[in-house]
Amino acid sequence: MATEVKRLIQVRVDKGASFKRDGYGKKRQLSDSWRKPRGQHNKQREQKKAKGALPKPGYGSPIAVRGMHPSGFFEVLVSSAKDIEGMDPKTQAVRISGTVGDRKRVALQDAALAAGLKVLNARTVKAKAATPAKKAAAKPAAKTEEKKAPVKKAAAKPAAKTEEKKAPVKKAAAKPAAKTEEKKAPVKKAADKPKAEKTPEAKLAAKKTAKSGVKKNE
């Protein structure tokens, strides 16, 4: 960039003013974009110093650098490879349109750099890996296999529970049989004792003991 162009760009910077609409900062709904004041009693229209400057011809930039990018080039909007043809790399620079996709953007950037042009909004585009698509397809298959395994285990558990329930039923049936046998044994012993007392020898022995006892008491 020539020294004269640099000087004129600096003049434009020093001369520039930020024009804001009246009432900006007082009301939230008002933006800072410029609107000409038209009110009859508007102080900004009356050019009161505290109310902000009005756009005037004196604020204009030098004609040589008017519309020039701060880098010293006149930018040209590009959306296809045909727009790059016939551009002057000494005075013009490329600005790729925002509607251009990543794949086309890479081709335009390479074509502009090959022609010696400056790209004002150059961007590094990361290459997309092709492996994630295969991995995503493999993951659902693994999930289905994991789901099938718990189903088989759940079907085996109820069978084990039914077997455990059947085993206690058999033990409970065996216990009452043992109790009935124990009850029958005492009945037989009680029946044997009266038979021994009914014998004639036993009766004689009982009478003798009774007579001897009576004599002793007298």
Secondary structure, DSSP 8 states (H G I E B T S, - for coil): --HHHHHHHHHHHHH------TTBTTBTT--SS------TT-TTTTT-GGG-----GGG---GGGTT--TTS-EEEEESSGGGGTT--TTTEEEEE-TTS-HHHHHHHHHHHHHTT-EETT--------SHHHHHHHHHHHHHHHHHHHHHHHHHHHHHHHHHHHHHHHHHHHHHHHHHHHHHHHHHHHHHHHHHHHTSHHHHHHHHHHHHHHHHHH-
